[in-house]
């Protein structure tokens, strides 16, 4: 009984410690969210205000024109930019998942001679920093007319997400029991049926984990979006620069509102897929 109490106290201690560490890491995000509800005077107050009268003006200004001194200062128009980010990120991640799943299954079940070499070459394309390849990509986009188009930026994001998707999903296929697939083939199932009915349903957790990581990488991407998108295809990370600088300075409240709204889709997707994400990250580490 005494040992159980000691274990219980130790558990509470570790939980409290984990809670404090989590609060420290989350505090910058919390401060951004609080800033979104502050007036311009409150955001510039010294010392910073922790208690204030909240306002929704910043969220209204995100999708309308901000008025400063009776004159129009910033035409935000972030409705289009949010749509662009959701459409471009969602489409590119979906395409990377579809193509990557098929390629990963092929590498896992039908390895070619030099299979490891092919996989290494695929991985090296993801190891290159974007700044290294931005000049040839920029020139290619200019020559082919893809610069400033949805198709061009989606194609580029899909290509950069593919190596990560192939490697990650392949590891999940490698963990599956192939005897079940062989038994289905012996019963007369086609390769297509084995893939869609047996193999694919068992790696849904891996697909969810891959989708979340690929979405985060694409959602936050800045360099390619800065140089390869146009006025009508601009994404939120690039458009945020319009709220910084100028004669009126930085509107921290407006910037906080934009960032707060920008975090919502990632939080929603991660929360919706949390069970599959946890299972996908730990897949193959625990044997039943």
Secondary structure as GFF3:
##gff-version 3
##sequence-region A 1 288
A	DSSP	alpha_helix	2	36	.	.	.	ID=ss1
A	DSSP	alpha_helix	40	43	.	.	.	ID=ss2
A	DSSP	alpha_helix	57	62	.	.	.	ID=ss3
A	DSSP	beta_strand	65	68	.	.	.	ID=ss4
A	DSSP	beta_strand	71	75	.	.	.	ID=ss5
A	DSSP	alpha_helix	78	109	.	.	.	ID=ss6
A	DSSP	alpha_helix	115	127	.	.	.	ID=ss7
A	DSSP	alpha_helix	130	144	.	.	.	ID=ss8
A	DSSP	alpha_helix	150	175	.	.	.	ID=ss9
A	DSSP	alpha_helix	178	186	.	.	.	ID=ss10
A	DSSP	alpha_helix	191	193	.	.	.	ID=ss11
A	DSSP	pi_helix	194	199	.	.	.	ID=ss12
A	DSSP	alpha_helix	200	202	.	.	.	ID=ss13
A	DSSP	alpha_helix	204	219	.	.	.	ID=ss14
A	DSSP	alpha_helix	223	228	.	.	.	ID=ss15
A	DSSP	alpha_helix	236	239	.	.	.	ID=ss16
A	DSSP	three_ten_helix	240	243	.	.	.	ID=ss17
A	DSSP	alpha_helix	252	272	.	.	.	ID=ss18
A	DSSP	alpha_helix	274	281	.	.	.	ID=ss19
###
